């Protein structure tokens, strides 16, 4: 009874509490947890760059885009399932809630089996395709082989954690993610230097931390902590919810996979116009960029259950207000991060490349790639809003447009005129156009919600008026 009351109270808070307070309450643990996740990636690069060297950092920089394949498939399962679950919680659809976990588990098993086999077999070819040569290729292939062997724990950990967030328990979900990442940070230097495993040690530490992550999530459901019914003995693919999961989840997957496509062209362009040092520098820039934008992902995860549950409850005005408030909060937060990044670029880059002297051109390239950081939240928050209300197709279109349709031609053409600098300037140029398009699409979606709200109010008024129009008998 107490558990039911607590879950009901959380639902009522999401439906009625002041949204600014709700954002601070739910986004704070999300941001802290995601910062730990991002710091973990940053620390990986830090240990590899300092303990193995510049070629080691270049190698994991080439691996990073390839990790978007399992990340994208994890997001497809997790985001799609979370969207279905949060809307079912909002509409009190218990039958749908019962199907979500077993379907997630079934999808995780099948997809991770394929990833493990193909990833291990083609690791060397994939790193070579990304532009790896010599020692960089050897390091990258060794890291990727071990990483892909841990595909199941990665897919299940990320996807199942998204279900916990979809309930509104962002603090619990982020606590588990943070514990896992701390484990990775501890194991990194032990495996790399202490056991003398080198680049393989860095990958083993990552897989070990994902095992911990999976066990924490599974134990949560095993102990009956979830607010929705879960059958841990059932593993299947449920045809009744699969279309909804895939419809929304495909958009999240596209975001990750398009990042892979984008990064492939980035590093191939860097390899063509530059050298291994340029690859390492670009890798450092992207690590800093990912660390800087990670608070937005924490905010997005907090926003998803608020939008999804309120949408399921048909409170469209509150849905719109939530999106506006989260965009405002995201812009304010990333502006605060953007200022020191622009003022002290050399200090920040030396954390990853301590022995590398940076030229004024290097620092200007770094500033360029970070230039639109304050307004980047608009893209991610609007994309998540679309996924949360079940409009996965439009969210996928935004991802493809940003990272493929606009970016690839730009990154192929611009460097032919200004060399390596063109790779760094491509992203901010593209994002100016994408943000403009996203704001137009958001306006159109808000108008659709207004029309939907008006139609439902008319239906309600018609039902209320119907008894009064019945003829009096007798």
C-alpha positions as CSV (number, residue, x, y, z in Angstrom):
1,X,0.0,0.0,0.0
2,X,2.8,2.4,0.9
3,X,4.6,1.7,-2.4
4,X,1.3,2.4,-4.3
5,X,0.8,5.7,-2.4
6,X,4.4,6.8,-3.2
7,X,4.0,6.0,-6.9
8,X,0.7,7.7,-7.0
9,X,2.2,10.8,-5.3
10,X,5.0,10.9,-7.9
11,X,2.4,10.8,-10.7
12,X,0.4,13.6,-9.1
13,X,3.6,15.7,-8.7
14,X,4.4,15.3,-12.4
15,X,0.8,16.2,-13.3
16,X,0.3,19.2,-11.0
17,X,3.5,20.5,-9.4
18,X,5.1,23.8,-10.5
19,X,7.2,23.0,-13.5
20,X,10.2,25.1,-12.5
21,X,10.3,23.2,-9.2
22,X,9.7,19.9,-10.9
23,X,12.5,20.6,-13.4
24,X,15.0,21.4,-10.6
25,X,13.9,18.4,-8.6
26,X,14.1,15.9,-11.4
27,X,16.8,17.5,-13.6
28,X,19.4,18.0,-10.8
29,X,20.0,14.2,-10.2
30,X,19.8,13.7,-14.0
31,X,22.4,16.3,-14.7
32,X,24.7,15.1,-11.9
33,X,24.4,11.5,-13.1
34,X,25.0,12.3,-16.7
35,X,28.0,14.5,-15.7
36,X,29.5,11.4,-14.0
37,X,28.8,9.5,-17.2
38,X,30.5,12.1,-19.3
39,X,33.3,12.6,-16.9
40,X,33.8,8.9,-17.2
41,X,34.3,9.2,-20.9
42,X,36.6,12.2,-20.3
43,X,38.6,10.3,-17.7
44,X,38.9,7.3,-20.1
45,X,40.6,9.7,-22.6
46,X,42.6,11.3,-19.8
47,X,44.1,7.9,-18.6
48,X,44.7,6.7,-22.1
49,X,46.3,9.9,-23.2
50,X,48.5,10.1,-20.2
51,X,49.3,6.3,-19.6
52,X,49.4,5.1,-23.2
53,X,50.1,8.2,-25.2
54,X,48.9,10.2,-28.1
55,X,48.3,7.2,-30.4
56,X,46.2,5.6,-27.7
57,X,44.0,8.7,-27.5
58,X,43.8,8.8,-31.3
59,X,42.7,5.1,-31.3
60,X,39.8,5.5,-28.8
61,X,38.8,8.7,-30.7
62,X,38.3,6.5,-33.8
63,X,36.4,3.9,-31.6
64,X,34.1,6.5,-30.1
65,X,31.9,7.0,-33.2
66,X,31.6,3.2,-33.6
67,X,30.3,2.9,-30.1
68,X,27.3,4.8,-31.3
69,X,26.1,1.6,-33.0
70,X,25.3,-0.3,-29.7
71,X,24.4,3.0,-28.1
72,X,21.9,3.7,-30.9
73,X,20.3,0.3,-30.7
74,X,20.1,0.7,-26.9
75,X,18.4,4.0,-27.3
76,X,16.0,2.5,-29.8
77,X,14.9,-0.1,-27.2
78,X,15.1,2.2,-24.2
79,X,13.6,5.4,-25.5
80,X,10.9,3.6,-27.4
81,X,9.9,1.6,-24.3
82,X,10.2,4.6,-22.0
83,X,7.8,6.6,-24.2
84,X,5.3,3.8,-24.3
85,X,5.6,3.3,-20.6
86,X,5.3,7.0,-19.5
87,X,2.2,7.5,-21.7
88,X,0.7,4.3,-20.3
89,X,1.3,5.6,-16.8
90,X,-0.3,8.9,-17.6
91,X,-3.4,7.2,-19.1
92,X,-3.4,4.5,-16.4
93,X,-3.2,1.7,-19.0
94,X,-2.0,-1.2,-16.8
95,X,-2.2,-3.8,-19.6
96,X,0.4,-1.9,-21.7
97,X,2.6,-1.4,-18.6
98,X,2.8,-5.1,-18.0
99,X,4.2,-5.8,-21.5
100,X,7.0,-3.2,-21.5
101,X,9.8,-4.9,-19.5
102,X,9.6,-8.4,-21.0
103,X,9.5,-6.9,-24.5
104,X,12.6,-4.8,-23.7
105,X,14.5,-7.8,-22.4
106,X,13.6,-9.8,-25.6
107,X,14.8,-7.1,-27.9
108,X,18.0,-6.6,-25.8
109,X,18.9,-10.3,-26.1
110,X,18.4,-10.5,-29.9
111,X,20.1,-7.3,-30.8
112,X,23.1,-7.7,-28.5
113,X,23.8,-11.2,-29.9
114,X,24.1,-9.8,-33.4
115,X,26.2,-6.9,-32.2
116,X,28.6,-9.2,-30.3
117,X,29.3,-11.5,-33.3
118,X,29.6,-8.9,-36.0
119,X,31.4,-6.3,-33.8
120,X,34.1,-8.8,-32.8
121,X,34.7,-10.2,-36.3
122,X,34.9,-6.8,-38.1
123,X,36.6,-4.7,-35.4
124,X,39.9,-4.4,-37.3
125,X,38.1,-3.5,-40.6
126,X,36.0,-0.9,-38.9
127,X,38.9,0.9,-37.3
128,X,40.7,0.8,-40.7
129,X,37.6,2.3,-42.4
130,X,37.6,5.1,-39.8
131,X,41.1,6.0,-40.9
132,X,43.2,4.1,-38.4
133,X,46.8,3.1,-39.5
134,X,49.7,1.4,-37.8
135,X,49.8,1.6,-34.0
136,X,46.5,3.6,-34.0
137,X,44.8,0.8,-35.9
138,X,46.2,-1.9,-33.6
139,X,45.1,-0.1,-30.5
140,X,41.7,0.7,-31.8
141,X,40.9,-2.8,-33.0
142,X,42.0,-4.3,-29.6
143,X,39.8,-1.9,-27.7
144,X,36.8,-2.4,-29.9
145,X,36.9,-6.3,-29.8
146,X,36.6,-6.3,-26.0
147,X,34.0,-3.6,-26.1
148,X,31.8,-5.5,-28.5
149,X,32.0,-8.6,-26.4
150,X,30.1,-6.7,-23.7
151,X,27.3,-5.8,-26.0
152,X,24.5,-7.4,-23.9
153,X,25.3,-5.6,-20.6
154,X,25.6,-2.3,-22.5
155,X,22.3,-2.7,-24.3
156,X,20.4,-4.0,-21.3
157,X,21.9,-1.5,-18.9
158,X,21.1,1.6,-20.9
159,X,17.6,0.4,-22.0
160,X,16.4,-0.8,-18.6
161,X,17.7,2.3,-16.9
162,X,15.5,4.4,-19.3
163,X,12.4,2.6,-17.9
164,X,13.3,3.8,-14.4
165,X,13.6,7.3,-15.7
166,X,10.3,7.0,-17.5
167,X,8.6,6.3,-14.1
168,X,9.9,9.7,-13.0
169,X,12.5,8.2,-10.7
170,X,15.4,10.0,-12.4
171,X,17.4,10.2,-9.1
172,X,17.4,6.4,-8.8
173,X,18.3,5.9,-12.4
174,X,21.2,8.4,-12.3
175,X,22.4,6.9,-9.0
176,X,22.9,3.6,-10.7
177,X,24.6,5.2,-13.7
178,X,26.9,7.1,-11.4
179,X,27.9,4.0,-9.4
180,X,28.8,2.2,-12.6
181,X,30.9,5.1,-13.9
182,X,32.7,5.4,-10.7
183,X,33.6,1.7,-10.9
184,X,35.0,2.4,-14.4
185,X,37.1,5.3,-13.2
186,X,38.6,3.2,-10.4
187,X,39.3,0.2,-12.7
188,X,40.8,2.3,-15.6
189,X,44.2,3.0,-14.0
190,X,44.3,-0.4,-12.3
191,X,43.7,-2.3,-15.5
192,X,45.8,0.0,-17.8
193,X,48.9,0.5,-15.7
194,X,48.5,-1.7,-12.6
195,X,47.9,-4.9,-14.5
196,X,49.8,-3.7,-17.5
197,X,46.9,-4.4,-19.9
198,X,47.3,-1.2,-21.8
199,X,44.5,-0.3,-24.2
200,X,42.7,-3.6,-23.5
201,X,42.6,-2.7,-19.9
202,X,40.7,0.5,-20.7
203,X,38.1,-1.5,-22.6
204,X,37.8,-4.2,-19.9
205,X,37.2,-1.5,-17.3
206,X,34.3,-0.1,-19.4
207,X,32.7,-3.6,-19.8
208,X,33.1,-4.4,-16.1
209,X,31.4,-1.1,-15.1
210,X,28.5,-2.0,-17.5
211,X,28.1,-5.4,-15.8
212,X,27.7,-3.5,-12.5
213,X,25.2,-1.1,-14.2
214,X,23.1,-4.1,-15.5
215,X,23.0,-5.8,-12.1
216,X,21.9,-2.6,-10.3
217,X,19.0,-2.1,-12.8
218,X,18.0,-5.8,-12.7
219,X,18.0,-5.8,-8.9
220,X,15.8,-2.8,-8.8
221,X,13.1,-4.7,-10.8
222,X,13.8,-7.9,-8.9
223,X,13.1,-6.3,-5.6
224,X,9.7,-4.9,-6.9
225,X,10.8,-1.2,-6.7
226,X,9.1,-0.3,-10.0
227,X,5.8,1.5,-10.1
228,X,4.6,-0.7,-13.0
229,X,4.1,-4.5,-13.1
230,X,7.1,-6.5,-14.3
231,X,7.4,-10.2,-15.1
232,X,11.1,-11.1,-14.8
233,X,10.6,-14.7,-16.0
234,X,9.1,-13.6,-19.4
235,X,11.3,-12.8,-22.3
236,X,9.4,-12.1,-25.6
237,X,8.7,-9.7,-28.4
238,X,5.2,-8.3,-27.9
239,X,3.5,-7.5,-31.2
240,X,1.0,-5.2,-29.6
241,X,3.6,-2.6,-28.4
242,X,6.5,-3.3,-30.8
243,X,5.3,-0.9,-33.5
244,X,5.1,1.9,-30.9
245,X,8.5,1.1,-29.4
246,X,10.1,1.0,-32.9
247,X,8.3,4.1,-34.1
248,X,9.6,6.3,-31.3
249,X,12.8,4.4,-30.6
250,X,14.0,4.5,-34.2
251,X,14.3,8.3,-33.9
252,X,16.6,7.9,-30.9
253,X,18.6,5.3,-32.7
254,X,19.0,7.6,-35.7
255,X,20.4,10.3,-33.5
256,X,23.2,8.0,-32.4
257,X,23.8,6.3,-35.8
258,X,23.8,9.7,-37.6
259,X,26.5,10.7,-35.1
260,X,28.5,7.7,-36.3
261,X,28.0,8.8,-39.9
262,X,28.9,12.3,-39.1
263,X,32.0,11.3,-37.2
264,X,33.1,9.0,-39.9
265,X,33.2,11.9,-42.4
266,X,34.9,14.1,-39.8
267,X,37.7,11.7,-39.1
268,X,38.2,10.7,-42.7
269,X,38.4,14.4,-43.6
270,X,40.9,15.0,-40.7
271,X,42.9,12.0,-41.9
272,X,42.9,13.3,-45.5
273,X,43.8,16.9,-44.8
274,X,45.9,16.3,-41.6
275,X,47.7,13.6,-39.7
276,X,47.5,11.5,-36.5
277,X,48.2,14.6,-34.4
278,X,45.1,16.3,-35.9
279,X,43.0,13.1,-35.2
280,X,44.1,13.3,-31.5
281,X,43.3,17.0,-31.3
282,X,39.9,16.5,-32.9
283,X,39.3,13.7,-30.4
284,X,40.2,16.0,-27.5
285,X,37.8,18.7,-28.9
286,X,34.9,16.3,-29.1
287,X,35.5,14.9,-25.6
288,X,35.3,18.4,-24.2
289,X,32.2,19.2,-26.3
290,X,30.5,16.0,-25.1
291,X,31.3,16.8,-21.5
292,X,29.9,20.3,-22.0
293,X,26.6,19.3,-23.5
294,X,26.0,16.3,-21.2
295,X,23.9,18.4,-18.7
296,X,21.4,18.8,-21.5
297,X,21.0,15.0,-21.7
298,X,20.3,15.0,-18.0
299,X,17.6,17.6,-18.5
300,X,16.1,15.7,-21.4
301,X,15.9,12.6,-19.3
302,X,14.1,14.5,-16.6
303,X,11.7,16.1,-19.2
304,X,10.7,12.9,-20.8
305,X,8.4,11.5,-18.1
306,X,6.9,14.9,-17.4
307,X,6.0,15.4,-21.1
308,X,5.0,11.7,-21.6
309,X,2.8,11.4,-18.5
310,X,1.1,14.8,-19.0
311,X,0.5,14.0,-22.7
312,X,-1.0,10.6,-21.7
313,X,-3.2,12.5,-19.2
314,X,-4.2,14.9,-22.1
315,X,-2.9,18.1,-20.4
316,X,-1.5,19.6,-23.5
317,X,-1.1,23.1,-22.1
318,X,1.2,21.7,-19.4
319,X,3.2,19.8,-22.1
320,X,3.9,23.0,-24.0
321,X,4.8,24.9,-20.8
322,X,7.2,22.1,-19.8
323,X,9.1,22.2,-23.2
324,X,9.4,26.0,-23.0
325,X,10.7,25.9,-19.4
326,X,13.3,23.2,-20.2
327,X,14.5,25.1,-23.3
328,X,15.0,28.2,-21.1
329,X,16.8,26.3,-18.4
330,X,19.0,24.5,-20.9
331,X,20.1,27.7,-22.6
332,X,20.9,29.3,-19.3
333,X,22.9,26.3,-18.0
334,X,25.0,25.9,-21.2
335,X,25.7,29.6,-21.4
336,X,27.3,29.3,-18.0
337,X,29.5,26.4,-19.2
338,X,30.3,28.1,-22.6
339,X,32.0,31.1,-21.0
340,X,35.0,29.4,-19.3
341,X,35.4,27.1,-22.3
342,X,35.8,30.1,-24.6
343,X,38.0,32.0,-22.2
344,X,40.4,29.2,-21.2
345,X,40.6,26.7,-24.1
346,X,44.3,25.9,-23.7
347,X,44.0,25.0,-20.0
348,X,41.1,22.6,-20.8
349,X,42.7,21.0,-23.8
350,X,45.9,20.4,-21.8
351,X,44.0,18.0,-19.5
352,X,43.8,15.6,-22.4
353,X,46.9,16.4,-24.3
354,X,49.4,17.6,-21.6
355,X,52.5,17.5,-23.8
356,X,51.1,19.0,-27.0
357,X,51.8,22.7,-27.8
358,X,48.7,24.4,-29.3
359,X,48.9,27.0,-32.0
360,X,46.5,30.0,-32.2
361,X,44.8,28.2,-35.1
362,X,44.2,25.1,-32.9
363,X,42.6,27.3,-30.2
364,X,40.4,29.1,-32.8
365,X,39.3,25.8,-34.2
366,X,38.3,24.6,-30.7
367,X,36.4,27.9,-30.1
368,X,34.6,27.4,-33.4
369,X,33.4,23.9,-32.7
370,X,32.1,25.2,-29.3
371,X,30.7,28.4,-30.5
372,X,26.9,27.5,-30.6
373,X,27.0,25.6,-27.3
374,X,24.5,27.8,-25.5
375,X,21.7,27.2,-28.1
376,X,22.3,23.5,-28.7
377,X,19.7,22.5,-26.0
378,X,17.0,23.6,-28.4
379,X,17.8,20.7,-30.8
380,X,17.9,18.0,-28.1
381,X,14.9,19.2,-26.1
382,X,12.6,19.5,-29.1
383,X,13.7,16.1,-30.4
384,X,12.9,14.5,-27.0
385,X,9.6,16.3,-26.9
386,X,8.6,14.7,-30.2
387,X,9.7,11.3,-29.1
388,X,7.8,11.6,-25.8
389,X,4.5,12.4,-27.5
390,X,5.0,9.5,-30.0
391,X,6.1,11.5,-33.0
392,X,9.3,9.6,-33.6
393,X,9.3,10.1,-37.4
394,X,9.7,13.9,-37.2
395,X,12.4,13.5,-34.5
396,X,14.3,11.1,-36.8
397,X,14.0,13.5,-39.7
398,X,15.6,16.3,-37.7
399,X,18.5,14.0,-36.7
400,X,19.1,12.9,-40.3
401,X,18.8,16.4,-41.6
402,X,21.3,17.8,-39.1
403,X,23.9,15.1,-39.2
404,X,23.7,13.8,-42.7
405,X,21.8,16.0,-45.2
406,X,23.3,19.3,-44.1
407,X,26.5,18.3,-42.4
408,X,28.1,15.8,-44.8
409,X,28.1,18.2,-47.9
410,X,29.4,21.0,-45.7
411,X,32.3,18.9,-44.2
412,X,33.2,17.6,-47.7
413,X,33.2,21.0,-49.4
414,X,34.4,23.5,-46.8
415,X,37.8,21.8,-46.1
416,X,38.6,21.9,-49.9
417,X,38.8,25.7,-49.5
418,X,40.3,26.2,-46.0
419,X,41.8,22.8,-45.1
420,X,41.4,21.2,-41.7
421,X,39.8,24.3,-40.3
422,X,36.8,23.6,-42.5
423,X,36.0,20.5,-40.5
424,X,35.8,22.5,-37.3
425,X,33.6,25.2,-38.8
426,X,31.2,22.8,-40.4
427,X,29.2,21.9,-37.3
428,X,28.3,25.5,-36.1
429,X,27.4,26.5,-39.7
430,X,25.0,23.6,-40.0
431,X,23.5,24.1,-36.5
432,X,22.5,27.7,-37.4
433,X,20.2,26.3,-40.1
434,X,19.0,23.3,-38.0
435,X,18.0,25.4,-35.0
436,X,16.0,27.7,-37.2
437,X,14.1,24.7,-38.7
438,X,13.6,23.1,-35.3
439,X,12.0,26.3,-33.9
440,X,9.5,26.3,-36.9
441,X,8.7,22.7,-36.4
442,X,8.1,23.2,-32.7
443,X,5.7,26.1,-33.4
444,X,3.7,23.8,-35.8
445,X,3.6,21.0,-33.2
446,X,2.3,23.4,-30.6
447,X,-0.4,24.5,-32.9
448,X,-1.4,20.8,-33.4
449,X,-1.6,20.4,-29.6
450,X,-3.8,23.5,-29.5
451,X,-6.2,22.0,-32.1
452,X,-6.2,18.7,-30.3
453,X,-7.1,20.3,-27.0
454,X,-9.9,22.4,-28.6
455,X,-11.3,19.3,-30.3
456,X,-11.3,17.3,-27.0
457,X,-12.9,20.2,-25.1
458,X,-15.7,20.3,-27.7
459,X,-16.3,16.6,-27.4
460,X,-16.5,16.9,-23.6
461,X,-19.0,19.8,-23.9
462,X,-21.1,17.8,-26.3
463,X,-21.2,14.8,-24.0
464,X,-22.2,17.1,-21.0
465,X,-24.9,18.7,-23.1
466,X,-26.3,15.4,-24.4
467,X,-28.5,14.4,-21.4
468,X,-30.2,17.8,-21.4
469,X,-31.3,17.3,-25.1
470,X,-33.0,13.9,-24.4
471,X,-36.8,14.0,-24.7
472,X,-38.7,13.7,-21.5
473,X,-40.9,10.5,-21.5
474,X,-44.2,10.0,-19.8
